[in-house]
Amino acid sequence: MDIRLNDKLFEKISTGSKTVEVFLNDEQMKHFGVGDTLAIHRESNDDDYILTSVWSIKKCRTIDEVYQKFPAAAIGLTSTELAQSYSTEAIKRHGLLAIKIRLLKSNFN
């Protein structure tokens, strides 16, 4: 699976300070599992990418539940910032997946 992140979050993953990515638990994510590879591209330069491996997946019903399971530093965003990423209605409908990732490889210095 490929995703794009803004430069700030991309850098946090590349340095190892961000180890959790949060997604809606929608149809696109139904077949995503532990051991899968996630390619994360820098939004400002799609040629820069990081390969990560999914270490664990936690299903959460709310943003608060995500922050009960993982520290804010690992998520790389405050709960308010994360809430701006997804509508309340979408979270209620699908729930969230908090995915613990492990850095495998990057293609930039």
N, C-alpha and C positions, 0 to 999 in steps of 0.2 A: 504494500500500500504506500502511496506517495501523498505527502501533505506539504503545504507551504506555511512557514511561520515568519512573523516579522523579525527583523534583525535582532532586536533585544532578546526575544525568546530563543531564537536560533543560537545566539552567543551563550546563553545560559545553559543550553543543552550541550554545546560543544565543550564548555569548561567543566561540565559535570554537576553544576549547581541545580539545574532543573532536571529531575529524574521522573517526573510524573506528567503525562499529557492527558487531558480530559476531552472526551468526545460525547456527543449524544449517542445513546444506545439505539440508534435507528437501524433501518434495514441494511444500510451500507456496512455497518459494523457487526452484523449478526454472525458472520463467519470468521471474524478476527479472533485469534487465539494466542495463548502463551507459546512462545517460541517463534512466532511470526516475525518477519522483518518489516520495519517501518522506515522508509526513506524520507527524511525531512529536508526540504529545500529552503534556502534563504529566499525570502520574498523579493529582495532587491536584486538578487543574482541567482537565477534558477540553476546555474551550473555548480554553485556551491551546495553541497549536500552532506548530510550525516546519515550513516546507516546505524539503526538501533535495533535491538532485539527486545521483544516483549517478555518481561520477566514475570509479571503478574497482572491480573485484571480484577478490579473490584467494581461491582455494580452498586450504584448509589441512586437514591430517589431524589435527593436534593443536593444543592451546592454545599449546605452546611454539613451533610454527611460526608462529602468528599474531604472537607477540612477536618473532620473528626478522624478520618482514616490516615490522612497524610498531612505533614506540616506544610504551611504556606510556602516556605522556601523551596521545597521539593516541587511544588506546583508552579512556582515562578510568577504567580499572580496573586493579588489579594482576592478575597471572595467577591468584592464589588467589581473588580476588573473581569473576573470570570463570568459574573452575572451579565455583563454587557455582551458576552459572546453568544449567548443562547437566550431565547425568549422563555419566560416563565411557562407559557403554554407548551412549548416544545419539551421542556424538562419534565413537566407533569405527564405529558403523553408518552415520552420515550424513556425517561430516566437518563442517567449519565454513566459512562464508563471511565474510571480512573485507571489509567494504564501506566504501570511502573516500567520504565525502559532502561536499558543498559546500552551504553555507547559501544559500537563495534568498530566503526571506521569513519573517517572524514576525508574529503578530497581537497581540502584547502589548508593553508598554513595559518 
